[in-house]
């Protein structure tokens, strides 16, 4: 037997990397579809009643993942997917065999498959699946139509081209056997190799299918053989040749039944694009925006030397270019947008696990699953959303007994909401639990030295405290909370990693709501440019609710805090000229109203210059990072302009005025 080994070249490695990316992406689609079916099933009024369409969908998803894994060599994924598929194959024959234990095994198996795919992608050791395999095997064996699949070898799916051979053999009344040959030094010493085995098989029947199979410790060869019912295989086991009955009925039915044939992985009118390539396009688009800004500035300087007609033509050309760039930006953004549904589905699994661990009954209410957001933002939102959900279950929702004692229903309610508001995504995590215990938070902060013993208890500082690194109101550590890193990580990821903001609204005894506001994209953004002390700054348009004029001397001073009247109420005023050590303006000025609810405030600036589309440059160097600065940009004249983070500025100002050492979210 001759083996031809292909040398590993850079071209081969690049090709394998592309195949791996396609494999992971395709599996992610099928995992998402299976997750939706299983979660809907578990939360239904009767989880053990499942429709044929749902069973067929689950079967196809695991079947496809198994096939894809076999092609790329992900053996653990292939094995688990095959066993789950085999169990579903039994249940498909009689859906009444599905039990809550079976639903639980399928959900756990889904998680293990996902972990194994991630490990295979990253080159990490694959997870230990022995316990899951044992559960699936025991479950399958316990069913009336089940059998222990762990003891039987398996041939790959029957291709269409071999269907005629199987059908003809069955029509002749032949007996079908599956023959496994395991090469070993002792049988090789007796001259028994795969070629000898093949000759023996051809002497007693017809080989319908042959397949080498990699197993732990070496290689096996599998054959499907059609023989006369009277064929005798006495003595073959001594040569490591095992012969067992084989029925291809399930595979043949699968091939012949159009309703169960695996569909194409992607539709012909869809193209899978690597996110990195879209990032490159967005960066190029950002450079074009800068070039357009420079062209506009150059036109302004040259306009005085041009006749009116030529100047008007150039202005119209620049305006047309501006419209085209905006259309291009919106088009690229539409390509990058994906529904947040899959992320919310993952949170449903998290709540499911936390419910079992804590013993709390929780109704998870999800809305806005169709809201679309940049794929880059979605991938980096999973971790902070996970911490917010865990915090709501561990700290927010009470036990059933405590809820009944407080006059509430025994089942807690946790809501996940997403909505697109202008160019911003608003994400809410709300529970109807006990609410933030403000006095307990301040007491723990004083004992930890985060605030002075005689410091005033400002409710606005509560979010800073509970998001401080290492801060926790729990004395005991469990799987869900107590380490003081959850909200710290969530806020840092949202505000620094995603250029968003996180606010808190809580009422004691009535519940807590965390609200995250995120930009649709992190590369190109619309900003409002403002002037402060002769310097130009940029404020993201998505955070500015209103621009109002302020007359000199119209502010109110209360306990060293400056306030302005606004719509029948008052807002705290933060003067950027004081914060940045610029001279105060003489006369009237303008204020930018940012935030909402209890976090609303006004930023005082000399004047608002206008709206611009800019390229956002993150400040990744620790030496140039500063509280309240979200990044930098250029307006076309070559001079850098800082992009302000109003929420960060407000936190910094509160700590500056109070003299507090709190470090919230890593912003100072």
C-alpha positions as CSV (number, residue, x, y, z in Angstrom):
1,X,0.0,0.0,0.0
2,X,1.5,3.4,-1.0
3,X,0.8,6.6,0.7
4,X,1.3,10.0,-1.0
5,X,1.9,12.8,1.5
6,X,1.3,16.4,0.4
7,X,3.9,18.8,1.6
8,X,2.6,21.6,3.9
9,X,3.2,24.8,2.0
10,X,2.1,28.4,2.9
11,X,-0.6,28.1,0.2
12,X,-1.9,24.9,1.9
13,X,-1.9,26.6,5.4
14,X,-3.8,29.6,3.9
15,X,-6.3,27.4,2.2
16,X,-6.9,25.4,5.4
17,X,-7.3,28.6,7.4
18,X,-10.0,29.8,4.9
19,X,-11.7,26.4,5.1
20,X,-11.6,26.6,8.9
21,X,-13.3,30.0,8.9
22,X,-16.0,28.7,6.6
23,X,-16.5,25.6,8.8
24,X,-16.9,27.7,12.0
25,X,-19.3,30.1,10.3
26,X,-21.4,27.3,8.9
27,X,-21.5,25.5,12.2
28,X,-22.5,28.7,14.0
29,X,-25.5,29.0,11.8
30,X,-26.6,25.5,12.5
31,X,-25.9,25.8,16.2
32,X,-28.0,29.0,16.3
33,X,-30.9,27.3,14.6
34,X,-30.7,24.2,16.9
35,X,-30.5,26.5,20.0
36,X,-33.7,28.4,19.0
37,X,-35.6,25.1,18.6
38,X,-34.4,23.6,21.9
39,X,-35.0,26.8,23.9
40,X,-38.4,27.2,22.5
41,X,-39.1,23.6,23.3
42,X,-37.9,23.8,26.9
43,X,-39.9,26.9,27.6
44,X,-43.1,25.6,26.0
45,X,-46.1,24.5,28.1
46,X,-45.3,20.9,27.4
47,X,-41.6,20.5,26.6
48,X,-41.9,16.8,25.8
49,X,-44.4,17.4,22.9
50,X,-42.3,18.3,19.8
51,X,-43.5,18.6,16.3
52,X,-42.1,16.6,13.4
53,X,-40.7,19.8,11.7
54,X,-38.8,20.7,14.9
55,X,-37.4,17.2,15.2
56,X,-36.4,17.2,11.5
57,X,-34.8,20.6,12.0
58,X,-32.7,19.4,14.9
59,X,-31.7,16.2,13.1
60,X,-30.6,18.2,10.0
61,X,-28.6,20.7,12.0
62,X,-26.6,18.0,13.9
63,X,-26.3,15.9,10.8
64,X,-24.8,18.9,8.9
65,X,-22.4,19.8,11.7
66,X,-21.3,16.1,11.8
67,X,-20.6,16.1,8.1
68,X,-18.7,19.4,8.1
69,X,-16.6,18.3,11.1
70,X,-15.7,15.1,9.4
71,X,-14.4,17.1,6.4
72,X,-12.1,19.3,8.5
73,X,-11.0,16.6,10.9
74,X,-12.8,17.9,14.0
75,X,-13.3,14.4,15.4
76,X,-14.7,15.2,18.8
77,X,-17.3,17.5,17.3
78,X,-18.1,14.8,14.7
79,X,-18.5,12.1,17.4
80,X,-20.8,14.1,19.6
81,X,-22.9,15.4,16.7
82,X,-23.2,11.8,15.4
83,X,-24.4,10.5,18.8
84,X,-26.9,13.4,19.2
85,X,-28.1,12.7,15.6
86,X,-28.5,9.0,16.4
87,X,-30.6,9.8,19.5
88,X,-32.8,12.2,17.4
89,X,-33.1,9.5,14.8
90,X,-34.7,7.2,17.4
91,X,-37.0,10.0,18.6
92,X,-38.1,10.8,15.1
93,X,-39.6,7.3,14.8
94,X,-41.7,8.0,17.9
95,X,-41.8,11.6,19.2
96,X,-43.4,10.4,22.4
97,X,-40.1,9.0,23.5
98,X,-38.8,12.5,24.1
99,X,-38.5,13.3,27.8
100,X,-37.2,16.2,29.8
101,X,-34.0,14.3,30.4
102,X,-33.7,14.1,26.6
103,X,-34.2,17.8,26.1
104,X,-31.6,18.5,28.8
105,X,-29.1,16.2,27.2
106,X,-29.7,17.9,23.8
107,X,-29.1,21.3,25.3
108,X,-26.0,20.2,27.1
109,X,-24.8,18.5,24.0
110,X,-25.3,21.7,22.0
111,X,-23.1,23.5,24.5
112,X,-20.4,20.9,24.3
113,X,-20.4,20.9,20.5
114,X,-20.0,24.7,20.6
115,X,-17.1,24.5,23.0
116,X,-15.4,21.7,21.0
117,X,-15.7,23.8,17.8
118,X,-14.2,26.8,19.5
119,X,-11.3,24.7,20.9
120,X,-10.7,23.2,17.4
121,X,-10.7,26.6,15.9
122,X,-8.3,28.0,18.4
123,X,-6.0,25.0,18.5
124,X,-6.8,24.3,22.2
125,X,-7.3,20.9,23.8
126,X,-10.8,19.7,23.0
127,X,-13.1,19.3,26.0
128,X,-13.6,16.0,27.8
129,X,-16.8,14.5,26.4
130,X,-16.8,11.1,28.2
131,X,-19.5,12.0,30.6
132,X,-21.8,13.4,27.9
133,X,-21.1,10.4,25.6
134,X,-22.1,8.1,28.5
135,X,-25.3,10.1,29.1
136,X,-26.3,10.0,25.4
137,X,-25.5,6.3,25.2
138,X,-27.5,5.4,28.3
139,X,-30.4,7.5,27.1
140,X,-30.4,5.9,23.6
141,X,-30.1,2.4,25.0
142,X,-33.0,3.0,27.4
143,X,-35.5,3.7,24.5
144,X,-37.5,0.8,23.1
145,X,-36.1,1.3,19.6
146,X,-32.6,2.2,20.8
147,X,-29.4,0.4,20.8
148,X,-26.0,1.0,22.3
149,X,-24.2,2.8,19.4
150,X,-21.0,2.9,21.3
151,X,-20.3,-0.8,20.5
152,X,-21.0,-0.6,16.7
153,X,-18.8,0.9,14.1
154,X,-20.3,3.4,11.7
155,X,-19.9,4.0,8.0
156,X,-20.1,7.5,6.6
157,X,-23.3,8.7,5.0
158,X,-24.2,6.7,1.8
159,X,-23.6,8.8,-1.3
160,X,-26.2,9.0,-4.0
161,X,-24.0,7.1,-6.4
162,X,-24.0,4.0,-4.2
163,X,-27.8,4.0,-3.5
164,X,-28.4,1.6,-6.5
165,X,-25.9,-0.9,-5.2
166,X,-27.5,-1.1,-1.8
167,X,-31.0,-1.3,-3.3
168,X,-29.9,-4.1,-5.7
169,X,-28.3,-6.1,-3.0
170,X,-31.3,-5.9,-0.8
171,X,-33.5,-6.8,-3.8
172,X,-31.4,-10.0,-4.3
173,X,-31.9,-11.0,-0.7
174,X,-28.2,-10.6,0.2
175,X,-27.2,-10.2,3.7
176,X,-25.4,-6.8,4.4
177,X,-22.5,-6.8,6.8
178,X,-20.2,-4.2,8.1
179,X,-16.6,-5.4,8.3
180,X,-14.0,-3.7,10.5
181,X,-10.3,-4.5,10.0
182,X,-7.9,-3.1,12.6
183,X,-4.2,-3.5,11.5
184,X,-1.8,-4.6,14.2
185,X,1.9,-5.8,14.3
186,X,0.9,-9.4,15.2
187,X,-1.5,-9.8,12.3
188,X,0.9,-8.1,9.9
189,X,3.5,-10.6,10.9
190,X,1.2,-13.3,9.6
191,X,0.9,-11.4,6.3
192,X,-2.6,-10.1,6.9
193,X,-3.0,-6.5,5.6
194,X,-5.8,-4.5,4.1
195,X,-5.1,-5.9,0.6
196,X,-5.5,-9.5,2.0
197,X,-8.7,-8.5,3.8
198,X,-10.1,-7.0,0.6
199,X,-9.3,-10.1,-1.3
200,X,-11.1,-12.3,1.3
201,X,-14.1,-10.0,1.1
202,X,-14.3,-10.1,-2.6
203,X,-14.1,-13.9,-2.5
204,X,-17.3,-14.2,-0.3
205,X,-19.3,-11.3,-1.6
206,X,-19.5,-7.8,-3.1
207,X,-17.9,-4.7,-1.5
208,X,-20.5,-2.0,-1.6
209,X,-18.5,0.6,0.3
210,X,-15.0,1.0,1.8
211,X,-13.7,3.7,4.1
212,X,-10.5,4.2,6.1
213,X,-11.2,5.7,9.5
214,X,-8.8,7.4,12.0
215,X,-9.2,6.1,15.5
216,X,-7.3,6.5,18.7
217,X,-4.0,4.6,18.4
218,X,-4.1,4.1,14.6
219,X,-6.2,3.4,11.6
220,X,-9.2,1.2,10.9
221,X,-10.7,0.1,7.6
222,X,-14.5,-0.2,7.3
223,X,-16.3,-2.2,4.5
224,X,-19.9,-2.7,3.7
225,X,-20.3,-6.2,2.2
226,X,-23.2,-7.9,0.5
227,X,-23.0,-11.7,0.9
228,X,-25.1,-14.8,0.6
229,X,-27.0,-15.4,3.9
230,X,-25.1,-18.7,4.3
231,X,-21.6,-17.0,4.2
232,X,-19.3,-18.2,7.0
233,X,-16.7,-15.9,8.7
234,X,-15.4,-18.5,11.2
235,X,-11.8,-17.6,12.2
236,X,-11.8,-14.1,10.9
237,X,-11.8,-12.4,14.4
238,X,-8.4,-13.9,15.0
239,X,-7.1,-11.6,12.3
240,X,-8.7,-8.5,13.9
241,X,-11.6,-8.7,11.4
242,X,-14.9,-8.1,13.0
243,X,-18.2,-8.8,11.1
244,X,-21.5,-7.4,12.2
245,X,-25.0,-7.1,10.6
246,X,-25.6,-3.8,8.9
247,X,-28.8,-2.1,7.8
248,X,-28.5,1.0,5.6
249,X,-32.3,1.6,5.7
250,X,-32.0,4.8,7.6
251,X,-29.3,6.2,5.3
252,X,-31.2,5.1,2.2
253,X,-34.3,6.7,3.5
254,X,-32.4,9.9,4.2
255,X,-31.0,10.0,0.7
256,X,-34.3,9.2,-1.0
257,X,-36.6,11.4,1.1
258,X,-36.6,14.9,-0.4
259,X,-38.0,16.3,2.9
260,X,-34.9,15.1,4.8
261,X,-32.2,15.8,2.3
262,X,-29.7,18.3,3.7
263,X,-30.2,21.7,2.0
264,X,-27.3,23.7,0.5
265,X,-25.3,25.4,3.2
266,X,-25.8,28.8,1.6
267,X,-28.2,30.2,-0.9
268,X,-26.9,31.1,-4.3
269,X,-27.7,34.8,-3.7
270,X,-25.7,35.0,-0.5
271,X,-21.9,35.5,-0.2
272,X,-20.1,35.0,3.1
273,X,-17.6,37.8,3.7
274,X,-14.8,37.9,6.3
275,X,-15.4,40.7,8.8
276,X,-11.8,41.8,8.5
277,X,-12.4,42.6,4.8
278,X,-15.4,44.7,5.7
279,X,-13.2,46.4,8.3
280,X,-10.7,47.2,5.5
281,X,-13.5,48.7,3.4
282,X,-14.7,50.8,6.4
283,X,-11.1,52.1,7.0
284,X,-10.8,53.0,3.3
285,X,-14.1,54.8,3.5
286,X,-12.8,56.7,6.6
287,X,-9.8,57.8,4.7
288,X,-12.1,59.0,1.8
289,X,-14.1,61.0,4.4
290,X,-10.9,62.7,5.5
291,X,-9.9,63.4,1.9
292,X,-13.3,64.9,1.2
293,X,-12.9,67.1,4.3
294,X,-9.5,68.3,3.1
295,X,-11.0,69.0,-0.4
296,X,-13.7,71.0,1.2
297,X,-11.2,73.1,3.2
298,X,-9.0,73.6,0.1
299,X,-12.1,74.7,-1.9
300,X,-13.0,77.2,0.8
301,X,-9.5,78.8,0.5
302,X,-9.5,78.8,-3.3
303,X,-13.1,80.0,-3.7
304,X,-12.1,83.7,-3.5
305,X,-9.9,83.3,-6.6
306,X,-12.5,81.6,-8.8
307,X,-15.4,83.1,-10.8
308,X,-18.8,82.5,-9.3
309,X,-19.8,79.9,-11.9
310,X,-16.8,77.7,-11.5
311,X,-17.0,78.1,-7.7
312,X,-20.6,76.9,-7.8
313,X,-19.7,73.9,-10.0
314,X,-17.0,72.8,-7.5
315,X,-19.3,73.2,-4.6
316,X,-22.0,71.1,-6.3
317,X,-19.3,68.4,-7.1
318,X,-18.2,68.3,-3.4
319,X,-21.8,68.1,-2.3
320,X,-22.4,65.2,-4.7
321,X,-19.3,63.5,-3.4
322,X,-20.5,63.9,0.2
323,X,-23.9,62.3,-0.7
324,X,-22.1,59.4,-2.5
325,X,-19.8,58.8,0.5
326,X,-22.7,58.8,2.9
327,X,-24.6,56.3,0.7
328,X,-21.5,54.1,0.5
329,X,-21.1,54.2,4.2
330,X,-24.8,53.3,4.8
331,X,-24.4,50.5,2.2
332,X,-21.3,49.0,3.9
333,X,-23.0,49.3,7.3
334,X,-26.1,47.4,6.1
335,X,-23.7,44.6,5.1
336,X,-22.1,44.6,8.6
337,X,-25.4,44.6,10.5
338,X,-26.7,41.3,12.0
339,X,-29.7,40.7,14.3
340,X,-29.1,40.6,18.0
341,X,-31.3,37.5,18.2
342,X,-28.4,35.0,18.5
343,X,-26.8,36.9,21.4
344,X,-30.2,37.0,23.2
345,X,-30.5,33.2,22.6
346,X,-27.2,32.7,24.4
347,X,-28.5,34.7,27.3
348,X,-31.5,32.4,27.5
349,X,-29.1,29.5,28.0
350,X,-27.3,31.5,30.7
351,X,-30.5,32.2,32.6
352,X,-31.5,28.6,32.3
353,X,-28.2,27.5,34.0
354,X,-28.4,30.2,36.6
355,X,-32.0,29.3,37.4
356,X,-31.0,25.7,38.1
357,X,-28.0,26.8,40.2
358,X,-29.7,29.4,42.3
359,X,-33.1,27.7,42.6
360,X,-34.9,30.9,41.6
361,X,-37.9,30.8,39.2
362,X,-37.3,33.3,36.5
363,X,-39.4,34.4,33.5
364,X,-37.1,35.8,30.8
365,X,-38.9,38.3,28.5
366,X,-37.0,39.2,25.3
367,X,-38.0,42.0,22.9
368,X,-36.3,43.6,20.0
369,X,-34.5,40.4,18.8
370,X,-34.7,41.7,15.2
371,X,-32.7,44.8,16.1
372,X,-29.6,44.9,13.9
373,X,-26.2,46.0,15.0
374,X,-22.7,45.9,13.7
375,X,-21.2,42.4,13.8
376,X,-18.0,43.8,15.5
377,X,-20.1,45.3,18.2
378,X,-22.2,42.2,18.7
379,X,-19.2,40.0,19.2
380,X,-17.8,42.3,21.9
381,X,-21.1,42.8,23.5
382,X,-21.5,39.2,24.6
383,X,-19.2,39.4,27.6
384,X,-20.6,42.6,29.2
385,X,-24.2,41.4,28.6
386,X,-23.4,38.1,30.3
387,X,-22.2,40.0,33.4
388,X,-25.2,42.2,33.5
389,X,-27.6,39.2,33.3
390,X,-25.6,37.3,36.0
391,X,-25.7,40.4,38.2
392,X,-29.5,40.7,37.8
393,X,-30.1,37.0,38.7
394,X,-27.6,37.0,41.7
395,X,-28.0,40.5,43.2
396,X,-31.3,41.7,41.8
397,X,-33.9,38.9,41.9
398,X,-34.9,37.6,45.3
399,X,-35.8,34.0,46.2
400,X,-39.4,32.9,45.8
401,X,-39.9,33.0,49.6
402,X,-38.6,36.6,49.8
403,X,-40.7,37.7,46.9
404,X,-43.9,36.3,48.4
405,X,-43.0,37.9,51.7
406,X,-42.6,41.3,49.9
407,X,-46.0,40.8,48.2
408,X,-44.6,39.9,44.8
409,X,-45.3,36.9,42.5
410,X,-42.9,34.0,43.4
411,X,-41.5,34.0,39.8
412,X,-39.0,36.8,39.1
413,X,-39.0,38.7,35.9
414,X,-35.9,39.5,33.8
415,X,-36.3,41.5,30.6
416,X,-33.8,41.9,27.8
417,X,-34.7,44.7,25.3
418,X,-33.0,46.1,22.3
419,X,-34.0,49.0,20.0
420,X,-32.5,51.2,17.4
421,X,-32.8,54.9,18.3
422,X,-31.4,57.1,15.5
423,X,-27.8,56.0,15.0
424,X,-27.7,54.3,18.5
425,X,-28.5,50.9,19.8
426,X,-30.2,51.0,23.2
427,X,-29.9,47.8,25.2
428,X,-31.7,47.3,28.5
429,X,-31.4,44.6,31.2
430,X,-34.2,45.0,33.8
431,X,-35.3,42.9,36.7
432,X,-38.2,43.3,39.1
433,X,-36.1,42.4,42.2
434,X,-35.1,44.1,45.3
435,X,-33.4,47.0,43.7
436,X,-30.0,48.5,44.6
437,X,-29.6,48.8,48.4
438,X,-28.0,52.3,48.4
439,X,-27.1,52.4,52.0
440,X,-25.6,49.0,51.9
441,X,-23.5,50.0,48.9
442,X,-22.2,53.2,50.6
443,X,-21.5,51.3,53.8
444,X,-19.5,48.7,52.0
445,X,-17.7,51.4,50.0
446,X,-16.7,53.2,53.3
447,X,-15.4,50.0,54.9
448,X,-13.4,49.3,51.7
449,X,-11.9,52.8,51.7
450,X,-13.5,53.7,48.3
451,X,-15.2,56.8,49.8
452,X,-14.5,59.0,52.8
453,X,-16.3,58.1,56.0
454,X,-18.0,61.5,56.1
455,X,-18.7,61.7,52.3
456,X,-22.2,62.6,51.2
457,X,-24.2,59.7,49.8
458,X,-24.8,61.0,46.3
459,X,-27.2,58.5,44.4
460,X,-25.4,59.5,41.2
461,X,-22.2,57.9,42.5
462,X,-23.8,54.5,43.1
463,X,-23.0,53.2,39.6
464,X,-19.4,54.4,40.0
465,X,-19.2,52.4,43.2
466,X,-20.7,49.1,42.1
467,X,-18.6,49.2,38.9
468,X,-15.4,49.8,40.8
469,X,-12.8,47.0,40.4
470,X,-13.1,44.5,43.2
471,X,-16.3,46.0,44.7
472,X,-19.0,43.5,45.7
473,X,-21.8,43.5,48.3
474,X,-21.5,39.7,48.5
475,X,-19.5,38.1,51.3
476,X,-19.5,34.7,49.7
477,X,-18.3,33.8,46.2
478,X,-20.4,31.6,44.0
479,X,-20.4,30.8,40.3
480,X,-22.5,33.8,39.4
481,X,-21.2,36.6,41.6
482,X,-19.1,37.7,44.6
483,X,-15.7,38.4,43.0
484,X,-16.3,42.1,42.3
485,X,-15.3,41.9,38.6
486,X,-18.7,41.5,36.8
487,X,-20.0,45.1,36.5
488,X,-16.5,46.4,36.3
489,X,-15.8,44.3,33.3
490,X,-19.2,45.1,31.8
491,X,-18.8,48.9,32.1
492,X,-15.2,48.9,30.9
493,X,-16.2,46.9,27.8
494,X,-19.2,49.1,27.0
495,X,-17.6,52.5,27.6
496,X,-14.0,51.9,26.6
497,X,-14.2,48.9,24.2
498,X,-17.5,49.9,22.4
499,X,-17.5,53.7,22.9
500,X,-20.9,53.5,24.5
501,X,-22.4,54.5,27.9
502,X,-23.9,52.6,30.8
503,X,-26.6,54.0,33.1
504,X,-28.4,52.7,36.1
505,X,-32.0,53.3,37.2
506,X,-33.1,51.5,40.4
507,X,-35.9,51.7,42.9
508,X,-35.6,49.9,46.2
509,X,-38.1,47.0,46.3
510,X,-39.2,47.5,42.7
511,X,-36.2,46.5,40.5
512,X,-33.2,47.7,38.6
513,X,-32.6,48.6,35.0
514,X,-29.2,48.9,33.3
515,X,-29.2,50.8,30.0
516,X,-26.4,50.6,27.5
517,X,-26.2,53.0,24.6
518,X,-23.9,51.9,21.8
519,X,-23.0,53.3,18.4
520,X,-23.9,51.3,15.3
521,X,-20.2,51.4,14.3
522,X,-16.9,52.3,15.8
523,X,-15.0,53.5,12.7
524,X,-17.0,56.4,11.1
525,X,-19.3,58.6,13.2
526,X,-21.4,61.7,13.1
527,X,-20.2,64.3,15.7
528,X,-21.2,67.8,16.8
529,X,-18.1,70.0,16.8
530,X,-17.9,72.6,19.6
531,X,-15.6,75.4,20.6
532,X,-14.2,75.8,24.1
533,X,-11.6,78.5,24.9
534,X,-10.6,78.6,21.3
535,X,-10.1,74.9,21.0
536,X,-12.3,72.6,18.9
537,X,-13.7,69.4,20.4
538,X,-16.1,66.8,19.0
539,X,-19.1,65.2,20.8
540,X,-20.8,62.1,19.4
541,X,-24.2,63.1,17.9
542,X,-25.8,60.0,19.4
543,X,-25.4,61.3,22.9
544,X,-26.6,64.9,22.3
545,X,-30.3,65.3,23.0
546,X,-30.6,69.0,22.7
547,X,-28.5,72.3,22.2
548,X,-29.9,75.2,24.3
549,X,-28.7,78.8,24.7
550,X,-27.8,79.9,28.2
551,X,-27.7,83.6,29.3
552,X,-24.9,84.8,31.5
553,X,-25.9,84.8,35.2
554,X,-29.0,82.6,34.7
555,X,-27.6,79.6,36.5
556,X,-28.5,78.4,40.0
557,X,-25.9,77.5,42.6
558,X,-26.9,74.8,45.1
559,X,-24.4,73.2,47.5
560,X,-21.5,74.1,45.3
561,X,-23.3,72.6,42.2
562,X,-24.3,74.8,39.3
563,X,-27.7,74.1,37.8
564,X,-29.7,75.5,34.8
565,X,-33.4,75.5,34.2
566,X,-34.7,73.1,31.6
567,X,-38.3,72.3,30.7
568,X,-39.7,73.1,34.1
569,X,-36.9,71.3,36.0
570,X,-33.2,71.7,36.5
571,X,-30.1,70.0,35.1
572,X,-26.6,69.9,36.6
573,X,-24.2,72.1,34.6
574,X,-20.7,70.9,33.8
575,X,-18.5,73.7,32.4
576,X,-15.9,72.3,30.0
577,X,-13.9,75.5,30.2
578,X,-13.3,74.9,33.9
579,X,-12.6,71.2,33.4
580,X,-10.0,71.9,30.7
581,X,-8.7,75.1,32.3
582,X,-9.8,77.4,29.5
583,X,-11.1,81.0,30.2
584,X,-14.8,81.3,30.7
585,X,-16.8,83.0,27.9
586,X,-18.0,86.5,28.3
587,X,-21.8,86.8,27.9
588,X,-24.1,84.0,26.7
589,X,-23.0,80.5,25.7
590,X,-24.6,77.2,24.8
591,X,-25.2,73.9,26.6
592,X,-25.4,70.4,25.3
593,X,-28.1,68.3,27.0
594,X,-26.8,64.7,27.2
595,X,-28.0,61.6,28.9
596,X,-31.5,61.0,30.2
597,X,-33.4,60.3,33.4
598,X,-31.3,60.8,36.6
599,X,-28.1,60.8,34.5
600,X,-29.1,63.8,32.3
601,X,-26.8,66.9,32.5
602,X,-25.7,69.9,30.5
603,X,-22.3,70.5,29.1
604,X,-21.4,74.2,28.8
605,X,-19.4,75.2,25.7
606,X,-18.6,78.5,24.1
607,X,-20.5,77.7,20.9
608,X,-21.6,74.8,18.7
609,X,-19.8,74.8,15.4
610,X,-21.7,72.2,13.3
611,X,-22.2,68.6,12.4
612,X,-19.4,66.6,10.8
613,X,-18.8,63.0,9.7
614,X,-15.4,61.9,11.1
615,X,-13.1,58.9,11.3
616,X,-12.8,57.8,15.0
617,X,-9.3,57.0,16.1
618,X,-9.2,55.2,19.4
619,X,-6.6,56.2,22.0
620,X,-5.0,52.8,22.8
621,X,-1.8,54.1,24.3
622,X,-2.1,54.2,28.1
623,X,0.1,57.3,28.3
624,X,-2.4,59.4,26.3
625,X,-5.7,58.0,27.7
626,X,-7.6,60.4,29.9
627,X,-10.9,60.4,31.7
628,X,-13.8,61.6,29.5
629,X,-11.8,61.4,26.3
630,X,-13.3,58.7,23.9
631,X,-10.9,59.1,21.0
632,X,-9.5,61.5,18.5
633,X,-10.2,62.6,14.9
634,X,-9.2,65.0,12.2
635,X,-11.5,67.6,10.5
636,X,-9.4,67.9,7.3
637,X,-7.0,70.6,8.3
638,X,-4.4,68.2,9.7
639,X,-5.0,69.2,13.4
640,X,-6.2,66.5,15.9
641,X,-9.5,67.0,17.6
642,X,-10.4,65.2,20.8
643,X,-13.8,63.3,20.9
644,X,-15.4,63.8,24.3
645,X,-17.2,61.1,26.4
646,X,-19.8,63.1,28.4
647,X,-20.6,60.3,30.8
648,X,-16.9,59.9,31.6
649,X,-16.5,63.6,32.0
650,X,-19.4,63.6,34.5
651,X,-17.9,60.8,36.5
652,X,-14.5,62.5,36.6
653,X,-16.0,65.8,37.7
654,X,-17.9,64.1,40.5
655,X,-14.8,62.4,41.8
656,X,-12.8,65.7,41.4
657,X,-15.3,67.7,43.4
658,X,-15.8,65.1,46.1
659,X,-12.1,64.2,46.2
660,X,-13.0,60.5,46.0
661,X,-10.4,57.9,45.1
662,X,-13.0,55.7,43.3
663,X,-11.7,54.3,40.0
664,X,-14.7,53.3,38.0
665,X,-14.5,51.3,34.8
666,X,-10.8,52.0,34.4
667,X,-11.3,55.6,33.2
668,X,-8.9,57.2,35.6
